[in-house]
Structure formats: C-alpha cells, structure tokens
Amino acid sequence: MPLTDHYDVRRGEDGHRRLHPLVRGFPLLRFPLLNKGTAFTEDERQALGLDGLLAPQVDTLEALVERQYAEYRQIEDPLERHVFLRNLQDRNEVLFYALLSAHVEEMLPVVYTPTVGLAVQRFSQIYRYPRGLTLSTRNIDRAEQALGNVPLNDVRIIVATDSSAILGIGDQGFGGMAISIGKLSLYTVAGGVGPDKTLPVELDVGTGRADLRDDPAYLGVKHDRLTGEAYLRFMDRFVEATLQRYPKAIIQWEDFSKDAAFEVLRRYRRVVPSFNDDIQGTGAVVLAGVLNACRLKGEALRDQVVVVHGAGAGGAGVAAAIREGMRREGLSAEEIAARVFVLDSRGLLTDDRAMEDYKRALATPSALTAGWTGTDLESVIRHARATVLLGLSGQAGIFSEAVVRAAHANTSRPLVFPLSNPTANTEALPADVLAWTDGQAIVATGSPFDPVTHGGTTHEIGQGNNAFIFPGLGFGAVLARVREITDEMVTAAAYALAGYTQEHHPARTYPPVSELNRASVQVAVAVIRQALADGVATEFSVRGLSDAELLTLVERKFWQPRYLPFQSS
C-alpha cells in the first residue's frame, strides 16, 4: 500500500528518496504534502501536467521561506499570524515546516500557546480548510468508514481531543481541533515525525456550553456532552476503528476534563499505546525544571517541600512526577507525604475530606496537619515550610505577594513556577515574583515571558513547555514500536530533558525553545532505552544498540522539511 492515496515515497538505487505521485495536474497542487508552488522545476512541470498552471519563475525552498517570512512579519495581530501559518500549512506543507523550523522560537507562541487558545475560541470563525479526522455523534457508528476516507495510510501519531478542558479556558466544543493540529505541528518540527504520519482528531461528543450550541456559526454538533456509558461507548468505537485502520499508531490524549482524562488513560493505555500529555507530559516537564532548579540551588529534590496549587489533570500529573523523583532519591512513602502538598479550589487535599476518586492518591494524611490554623494556600506554605510553589490552577494572580513572601521566608531561593496557560491565567508575573524576593526566586512559567532585569541582573525565564517532552516521547515510542507507553518511559523523558539542560545550559531551568529539536532527540533516545528495559519495545532494529548508535538512528530518522524530487512510476 502506498504511503498516501496521492503519492508514495521510494528509495532509488542511489539511496535517495523520491516522490512517486499518484495524481497529476491541478489536483496535485491541491494536496499540501505534494504542492511545491513555484519550486517545481521545469522538468517536473512538464512531467506532472503542471505546465501553464504556475508562475514562470522557478524558486528554491530557501527563497520561498524568505518570501513567506517577510509577509508574516508584516502581520501584527497574533491570531492573524496564526491564521496565516495555518493557511500556509494547508497549501504547502513542506514550506510551512521549513518556515517554522527556521523561526521556531518566534513562531511557537503563535502556532501553540498562548495564541492557539484564541484560535480554539474562534475556530468556527477562522475555519478555512478541513484537516484531520472529525468523529462526532453523527458518524461514530461509521467510524471505520470515516477513517478509511483519510488519505494517509501509515499514520503513527494521533493527537485526539474531546475539547472538554482546553488549556485554562475549559469546554470549547469543536474548536479543540486547533489544539490537535498545533500539537502535531510540534511533533513534526520538534519531534521528527513526518507530517504524512500524523493525524489530528476531534472527538465531538457535544458541548456543555449553551452559548456554543445556540450560535448559528458554531460548526460542531449542537447538543449537550455525552457522559457515562454513552461517552465510553463513543470512545470504544474510536479506539476499535483506529486499531483496525492504523495498527502502528500511538495516541496522545489531549485536553480532556480531569475525570475523563484519568478514565480514558486507564481504560485504553494497554489497549493502544497511548499517554495523556496534560497528566504525564506536564508532570515530566515540570519535574525536569524542578530538578535543574534544585541543582542551581546546590540542593536535591529530596530536600524540598513542594506545594502544587491545582488538582486537575496537570496538577495531579505534576504531583505524581515529583513524588516519583523523590522516591528515586531514596525517600520513603511517609517522607514523601510530608513533602508534597496538593491544593484544589477548596484548599489542601487531606484524607479526611470528600473528593473525587482520582484525588485520593494526592491527599495529605490529616495527622500531618493536626494543629495547623488553616489549609489555604498561604497557611499551607507557612505550616509545611514549603520551598517550591508550582501553579497549575488556572487562577491568575493566586501567587500573591503574601504567598510568595511566605515561601521566601522558608528558603533563601524559593522555586516559583506559575505554569498555567494561557498567559492571562498565569498565577503570577515573573517580574513581580523577582521583585517580591529581591531577585532570589528561581522562576519558570508555562507561557513565554521576556527576560526580567532586577537589581542590575537579567533573569532568563525558563518556559516549562510540554513541547520539550511529548515530541521526543512520541518519536521514541514510534521508533521502538512500543506496545505500551509506561510510566517509566515518561519519567525517563523528564530526566533526559534535565540532563540535556544541565549539559548545554547549566545556568537555566529549561533550554531555549530554539533547541526543541535537539532536546527531543535526547528525549527520544532515553525513551527507546527505557522501552527496551521495560520489555515493551517490539522493533528489533533498536535492540542491542549503544546510546551513540541509538542517537545516530534517531537523528537519521528525524524528518527534515525539504522538497524531494519527483519521479514518475
């Protein structure tokens, strides 16, 4: 079977890869993975039935990148920039990735957080061209047929969302497709997965928002969200059909509400290799940053007392990752319980409190809080003598001056990570945190922030972006052909990112975003190595390789945005 319904890629006797088109003429120009625009050579134009359909000039890819970048720079509004890039992706995909690769640090906030949040909210208004797969309550009973209509025959990475908890902006209905598209663009540009092996999926089970259901412009199904057994039957149909169509695919579950996130992961992670980025990816990237921040203090993770504010999917994942890191450093379960505290909107989780089932593993033994005068955020920091504040609450400004100063009273260099996205939801601004601690805090955020100068010293603000974890985790899992993505593989990704940062940027908590692809290569190597150790790797070619040989393999398999020559069958 060819790679797609429109072309195949074959390696010639000289070892070079060439495109073998299965369509000609005008239809070829409408398939973004084939279209080269004015970069088609004269010979290709004649051979492919394109003569007379293009401007006479023959351009190089580099010239096209320069031209598109000049046009991009003329646009000032971030959402309009997002639309510009999405339109380019839907027209000329290699050019899109070449442009994004050349300017990834500048463009990441536009294709991903924070601007993608606006794109999600306006998705029905900015919708131009279909991309990916939409399964809804109208066609879920025809899931196999719908998947059969996808023109890609060798999908390896799927990002699927039900749009119930997008970033910090909640239920967005059909608009969540923008998240799946954005995440997969990072799998390609930072994780080396070819765009013809990726598939964004929107699982439209309805929306709980009456304003969307009543909006004539809204493009999703207009009924309340499925819940309970009806919801699980929908998900079962999706997973069954996906396994049939794409048996080698890995699924990243994205932006599910907290209850659904844990249930979906539990239900399917051993049915299809899958992981939840909000739980596991967030946990891994935060653990990596905290490990590096501890190193900057000259201390160990086991020395810290950590307060996690926010007990949704992200907060739960972070608490679990921090606990695993402390366990690796020799602490017992009882010692860890006295060092990791998780709060939700009602205060500290304690084992004598009513709460959702998934939170029970995060609860502090009530015996530890006996005699405390309160279990609100500031009280917990004071009583527990917290040295690390991790914000995943989505509550802007919750890390107030009093809260940050309370942490500073416990340690000369508090770790303050306001991680909620988008920027408007961040728990504190880096400049404020540094001002309240006289420049002593170590700060990292979820959204990008410019460096902050305080007292004559410039502080780089590390970005704890999941894009440092999930592309390499997914790419490594694909290359190892895993039958399951284990918790140990996710933890290995965290330690690989921490190690990369320590080696290349010893004064930072995270590497610069411009090095996403280099960091992802190291993450992928660590993930493959752990998959082998866990006995879940089924790809024989990765067995018995040294770390250096695995690195060479990952680098060789890493997709690069360049135009391949065309060759007739």
C-alpha positions in Angstrom: 0.0 0.0 0.0 1.4 3.5 -0.9 2.2 5.9 1.9 -0.8 8.1 0.9 -3.6 7.9 -1.6 -1.9 10.7 -3.5 1.8 9.7 -3.5 4.4 7.2 -2.3 8.0 7.7 -1.3 10.6 5.3 -2.6 14.3 5.0 -2.3 16.2 4.6 -5.6 19.3 2.5 -6.3 21.4 5.6 -5.5 19.9 5.6 -1.9 18.0 8.9 -2.4 14.3 9.2 -1.6 11.9 10.3 -4.3 8.2 11.1 -4.5 6.1 9.0 -6.8 2.9 10.9 -7.4 -0.4 9.1 -7.9 -2.2 12.3 -9.1 -1.3 14.8 -11.8 -2.1 18.4 -12.8 -4.4 20.6 -10.9 -5.4 18.0 -8.1 -1.7 17.6 -7.3 -1.5 21.4 -6.5 -4.4 21.0 -4.0 -2.6 18.4 -1.9 -0.4 20.3 0.6 2.1 17.4 1.1 2.7 17.4 -2.7 2.5 21.1 -3.6 5.8 22.9 -4.1 4.3 26.0 -5.6 6.8 27.8 -7.7 9.6 25.4 -6.6 8.5 22.9 -9.2 11.3 22.6 -11.8 10.6 23.0 -15.5 11.0 19.2 -16.0 8.6 18.5 -13.1 6.0 20.9 -14.5 6.0 19.2 -17.9 6.1 15.6 -16.5 3.3 16.2 -13.9 0.9 18.1 -16.1 1.6 21.5 -14.4 2.9 23.4 -17.4 1.0 26.6 -17.6 -0.6 26.3 -14.2 2.2 28.1 -12.3 4.0 31.4 -12.5 7.1 31.1 -14.8 9.7 31.7 -12.0 11.3 28.6 -10.5 12.2 29.2 -6.8 14.2 27.4 -4.2 12.7 26.4 -0.9 15.0 28.9 0.8 13.7 31.7 -1.4 10.1 30.8 -0.6 10.8 30.7 3.1 12.3 34.2 2.9 9.3 35.5 1.0 6.8 34.0 3.4 8.7 35.2 6.4 8.7 38.8 5.1 4.9 38.5 4.6 4.5 37.1 8.1 6.4 39.9 9.7 4.0 42.4 8.2 1.2 41.0 10.2 0.9 42.3 13.8 -2.1 40.6 15.3 -1.1 37.2 16.8 -4.4 35.5 15.8 -4.0 36.7 12.2 -0.4 35.4 12.2 -1.8 32.0 13.4 -4.3 32.1 10.5 -1.5 33.0 8.1 0.5 30.0 9.2 -2.4 27.6 9.1 -3.3 28.7 5.6 0.3 28.1 4.5 0.2 24.6 6.1 -3.0 23.8 4.2 -1.5 25.0 1.0 2.2 23.9 1.0 3.1 21.8 4.0 6.9 21.4 3.5 7.2 25.2 3.1 5.2 25.7 6.3 7.6 23.4 8.2 10.7 24.9 6.7 9.5 28.4 7.8 8.5 27.1 11.3 11.8 25.3 11.7 13.8 28.5 10.7 11.9 30.6 13.3 10.6 28.2 15.9 11.3 30.3 18.9 9.5 33.3 17.4 6.6 31.3 16.0 6.0 28.7 18.7 3.7 31.1 20.7 1.7 31.6 17.6 1.1 28.0 16.5 0.9 26.8 20.1 0.4 28.5 23.5 -0.7 31.2 24.1 -2.2 32.2 20.7 -3.7 28.7 20.0 -6.1 29.4 22.8 -7.6 32.3 20.8 -7.6 30.1 17.7 -9.6 27.4 19.6 -12.1 30.0 20.8 -12.5 31.4 17.2 -12.1 28.1 15.4 -15.6 28.1 13.8 -14.9 31.7 12.5 -11.4 31.1 11.1 -12.2 27.7 9.7 -11.0 27.6 6.1 -9.9 24.1 5.0 -10.6 20.7 6.5 -7.7 19.0 8.2 -7.6 15.7 10.2 -10.5 13.5 11.2 -13.7 14.5 12.9 -15.8 11.8 14.6 -19.0 13.1 16.1 -22.2 11.6 17.5 -23.5 11.8 13.9 -20.9 9.5 12.4 -19.3 7.5 15.2 -21.3 4.4 14.1 -19.4 4.8 10.7 -16.0 5.3 12.4 -14.3 2.7 10.2 -15.7 4.3 7.0 -14.6 7.7 8.2 -11.1 6.6 9.0 -11.0 4.9 5.6 -11.6 8.3 4.0 -8.4 9.7 5.5 -5.8 9.7 2.6 -2.9 8.8 4.8 -2.1 5.0 5.1 0.7 4.9 7.6 -0.3 7.1 10.5 2.0 6.7 13.5 1.0 9.6 15.8 -2.6 10.7 16.6 -3.5 13.6 18.8 -7.1 13.2 19.9 -9.2 15.6 22.0 -12.8 15.8 23.2 -12.2 19.5 23.8 -13.7 19.4 27.3 -10.8 21.2 29.1 -8.7 23.2 26.6 -5.8 24.9 28.3 -7.3 27.1 31.0 -10.4 28.1 29.0 -12.5 25.0 29.5 -15.1 23.4 27.2 -14.6 24.6 23.6 -16.5 22.0 21.7 -15.4 21.5 18.1 -12.8 24.3 18.4 -10.4 21.9 20.2 -9.3 20.6 16.7 -6.9 23.6 16.7 -5.1 22.1 19.7 -4.7 18.7 17.9 -3.4 20.4 14.8 -1.0 22.6 16.7 0.4 19.8 18.8 1.1 17.7 15.7 2.9 20.6 14.0 5.3 20.4 17.0 5.6 16.6 16.6 7.0 17.3 13.2 9.1 20.4 13.7 10.5 19.3 17.1 10.0 15.6 17.2 11.0 14.5 13.7 7.7 12.7 12.8 6.9 13.2 9.1 3.6 15.1 8.6 2.2 12.3 6.5 2.4 10.1 9.6 0.4 12.3 11.8 -3.4 12.7 12.2 -5.3 15.3 14.3 -8.6 14.0 15.6 -11.6 15.9 17.1 -13.9 13.7 19.1 -17.1 15.8 19.0 -19.3 14.4 21.8 -21.2 17.7 22.1 -20.6 20.7 24.4 -21.8 21.7 27.8 -21.9 25.4 26.7 -25.3 26.7 25.7 -23.8 29.7 24.0 -22.0 27.5 21.5 -25.0 25.3 20.9 -27.1 28.4 20.2 -24.5 30.0 17.9 -25.5 29.7 14.2 -21.8 29.9 13.3 -20.7 27.1 15.5 -19.6 24.1 13.5 -19.8 21.3 16.0 -22.8 19.1 16.9 -25.3 21.1 18.9 -26.3 19.0 21.9 -25.0 18.6 25.4 -21.9 16.5 26.1 -22.2 12.7 26.3 -21.4 11.3 29.7 -21.2 8.0 31.4 -21.7 4.8 29.4 -22.7 6.7 26.2 -19.4 8.6 26.3 -17.4 5.4 26.9 -19.2 3.6 24.0 -18.2 6.5 21.7 -14.6 6.3 22.8 -14.6 2.5 22.4 -15.7 2.8 18.8 -13.0 5.3 18.1 -10.2 3.1 19.6 -11.5 0.0 17.8 -11.7 1.7 14.4 -8.2 3.3 14.9 -6.6 0.0 15.8 -8.1 -1.5 12.6 -7.0 1.3 10.3 -3.7 2.3 12.0 -2.3 -0.7 14.0 1.1 1.0 14.4 -0.3 4.3 15.7 0.3 5.9 19.1 -2.4 8.1 20.6 -1.8 11.2 22.6 -4.9 12.1 24.6 -5.2 15.9 24.8 -7.2 18.4 26.8 -9.8 16.0 28.4 -11.6 17.2 31.5 -9.9 15.8 34.7 -12.3 12.9 35.3 -12.4 11.8 31.7 -8.6 12.2 31.4 -7.9 9.7 34.1 -10.6 7.3 33.0 -9.6 7.4 29.3 -5.9 6.8 30.1 -6.7 3.9 32.5 -9.2 2.3 30.0 -7.0 2.4 26.9 -3.3 2.7 27.7 -2.8 -1.1 27.4 -5.2 -1.4 24.5 -3.4 1.0 22.3 0.0 2.6 23.1 -1.1 6.0 24.5 -0.5 8.7 27.0 -2.1 11.8 28.3 0.0 14.9 27.8 -1.9 17.0 30.3 -1.2 14.4 33.1 2.1 12.8 32.1 3.7 15.3 29.8 3.1 18.2 32.2 4.4 16.1 35.1 7.6 15.2 33.2 8.4 18.7 32.0 7.8 20.2 35.5 9.9 17.5 37.1 12.8 18.3 34.7 12.6 22.0 35.6 12.5 21.4 39.3 15.5 19.1 39.1 17.5 21.7 37.4 16.3 24.5 39.7 17.4 22.4 42.7 20.8 21.9 41.1 21.1 25.7 40.7 20.4 26.0 44.4 23.1 23.3 45.2 20.4 21.1 46.7 18.5 17.9 45.9 14.8 17.3 45.1 14.6 15.3 48.3 15.5 18.4 50.3 12.4 20.4 49.1 8.9 20.8 50.4 6.6 21.2 47.4 3.2 22.8 47.2 1.2 22.1 44.0 -1.7 24.5 43.6 -4.2 23.0 41.2 -5.5 19.4 41.4 -6.8 18.9 37.9 -5.1 16.6 35.3 -1.9 18.8 35.2 -1.6 19.3 38.9 -2.2 15.6 39.6 0.4 14.6 37.0 3.0 17.1 38.4 2.4 15.8 42.0 2.9 12.2 40.8 6.1 13.1 38.9 7.6 15.0 41.9 6.8 12.1 44.2 8.5 9.7 41.8 11.5 11.9 41.7 11.7 11.9 45.5 11.3 8.2 45.6 14.2 7.8 43.2 16.3 9.9 45.6 15.6 7.5 48.4 12.7 8.9 50.3 10.0 6.6 51.8 6.3 7.0 51.1 5.8 8.5 54.5 8.6 11.0 54.0 7.2 12.0 50.6 3.8 12.5 52.0 5.3 15.1 54.4 7.0 16.9 51.5 4.4 17.1 48.7 1.1 19.0 49.3 -1.7 19.5 46.7 -4.4 22.1 46.9 -7.6 22.5 44.9 -10.1 25.3 44.9 -11.2 24.3 48.4 -7.8 24.2 50.0 -5.4 21.4 50.9 -6.4 17.8 49.9 -6.4 15.8 53.1 -7.5 12.2 53.5 -10.4 13.1 55.8 -12.0 15.3 53.1 -14.6 14.4 50.5 -13.1 14.5 47.0 -13.1 12.9 43.6 -11.6 9.4 43.4 -8.5 10.4 41.4 -7.5 13.0 44.0 -7.3 10.4 46.9 -3.8 9.4 45.9 -2.8 13.1 46.2 -4.2 13.6 49.7 -2.1 14.5 52.7 -2.6 12.4 55.8 -4.7 14.5 58.2 -2.4 13.6 61.1 0.3 15.8 59.5 -2.0 18.9 59.6 -3.0 18.5 63.2 -2.6 21.9 64.9 -2.5 23.9 61.7 -4.5 27.1 61.8 -5.7 26.8 58.2 -5.3 24.8 55.0 -5.5 27.7 52.4 -2.5 28.3 50.2 -0.6 30.8 52.4 -1.3 28.7 55.6 0.0 25.5 53.9 3.2 27.3 52.8 3.8 28.6 56.3 3.0 25.4 58.2 4.7 23.0 55.8 7.6 25.3 55.3 7.3 25.0 51.6 10.3 25.8 49.4 8.7 25.1 46.0 5.5 26.6 44.6 4.0 25.0 41.4 1.0 26.7 39.9 -1.4 24.7 37.7 -4.7 26.3 38.9 -5.6 28.5 36.0 -6.2 31.2 38.6 -4.5 34.4 37.6 -2.7 36.2 40.4 -3.2 33.4 43.0 0.5 33.6 43.8 0.2 36.9 45.6 2.9 38.9 47.2 2.0 37.5 50.6 2.1 33.9 49.2 5.5 34.4 47.5 7.0 36.1 50.5 5.8 33.3 52.7 7.7 30.8 50.6 10.8 33.1 50.6 10.7 33.1 54.4 11.3 29.3 54.3 14.3 29.4 51.9 16.8 31.9 50.5 15.9 30.8 46.9 12.3 29.7 46.5 11.3 27.9 43.3 8.2 29.6 42.0 6.7 28.1 38.8 3.4 29.8 37.7 2.7 27.3 34.9 -0.9 27.9 33.9 -1.7 28.7 30.3 -2.6 30.9 28.5 -0.7 33.9 29.7 -3.8 35.6 31.1 -4.2 32.7 33.6 -0.7 32.6 35.0 -0.6 32.5 38.8 2.0 35.4 39.0 4.1 37.5 36.7 7.8 36.7 36.7 8.8 40.4 37.3 6.5 40.5 40.4 7.9 37.3 41.8 11.5 38.5 41.4 10.6 41.9 42.9 9.0 40.3 46.0 12.0 38.1 46.6 14.7 40.7 45.8 15.7 38.7 42.7 16.3 35.5 44.6 13.5 33.3 43.3 14.1 30.8 40.6 11.2 31.3 38.2 9.8 29.3 35.3 6.5 29.7 33.6 4.2 27.8 31.2 3.8 30.6 28.7 6.7 32.5 27.2 8.0 35.6 29.0 10.8 38.0 28.2 13.9 38.1 30.5 13.4 40.2 33.6 16.1 42.6 34.9 16.2 43.2 38.6 18.9 44.9 40.6 21.1 45.0 37.6 20.9 41.3 36.9 19.0 39.8 34.0 17.0 36.7 34.7 16.1 34.3 31.9 12.6 33.0 32.5 12.5 29.3 31.6 9.5 28.0 29.8 8.2 24.7 31.1 6.6 23.9 27.8 5.3 20.3 27.3 6.8 20.6 23.8 10.1 19.7 25.4 8.6 16.3 26.3 5.8 15.0 24.1 7.5 15.2 20.7 10.5 13.2 21.8 8.4 10.8 23.9 6.2 10.1 20.9 9.0 9.8 18.4 10.9 7.4 20.6 7.8 5.3 21.1 7.2 5.2 17.4 10.8 4.2 16.6 10.7 1.4 19.2 7.3 0.2 18.1 6.1 0.0 21.7 3.0 -1.9 22.7 2.6 0.3 25.7 3.9 3.7 26.9 5.0 3.0 30.5 5.2 5.5 33.4 8.9 4.8 33.4 9.3 5.9 29.8 7.7 9.2 30.7 10.0 9.6 33.7 13.0 8.8 31.5 11.9 11.6 29.2 12.0 14.0 32.2 15.5 13.1 33.3 16.7 13.2 29.7 15.4 16.8 29.4 17.0 17.7 32.7 20.3 16.2 31.6 20.2 18.0 28.3 19.7 21.3 30.0 22.4 20.7 32.5 24.9 19.8 29.8 24.2 22.6 27.4 22.7 25.4 29.6 23.9 24.8 33.2 22.6 28.2 34.4 19.0 27.6 33.2 16.0 25.6 34.3 15.0 24.8 30.7 16.8 25.1 27.4 15.8 27.8 24.9 12.8 26.9 22.7 15.1 27.3 19.7 16.6 23.9 20.7 13.4 22.0 20.9 14.5 19.5 18.2 17.9 18.9 19.8 16.4 18.3 23.2 13.8 16.0 21.6 16.4 13.8 20.1 17.9 13.2 23.5 14.5 12.5 25.0 13.7 10.0 22.2 17.0 8.1 22.9 16.1 7.9 26.6 12.6 6.7 25.8 13.8 4.0 23.5 16.3 2.8 26.0 13.6 2.7 28.7 11.2 0.9 26.4 13.8 -1.8 25.9 14.4 -2.1 29.7 10.6 -2.3 30.3 10.2 -5.0 27.7 7.6 -3.1 25.6 9.7 -2.4 22.5 8.9 -4.6 19.6 11.2 -3.0 16.9 14.1 -5.4 16.5 16.4 -2.8 14.9 16.8 -0.9 18.2 17.9 -3.8 20.2 21.5 -4.2 21.2 22.4 -0.6 20.1 24.6 1.6 22.2 23.5 5.0 23.2 25.7 6.5 20.5 24.1 4.2 17.9 20.6 5.0 19.1 21.4 8.7 18.8 22.6 8.1 15.2 19.4 6.2 14.5 17.1 8.9 15.9 18.9 11.6 14.0 18.8 9.7 10.7 15.0 9.0 11.1 14.3 12.7 12.0 12.1 14.2 9.3 13.5 17.3 7.6 11.5 19.9 5.7 12.9 19.7 2.2 11.4 19.2 -1.2 12.0 15.7 -2.6 12.5 15.3 -6.3 9.5 13.8 -8.2 9.9 10.6 -10.2 7.2 9.0 -12.4 6.3 5.4 -11.7 
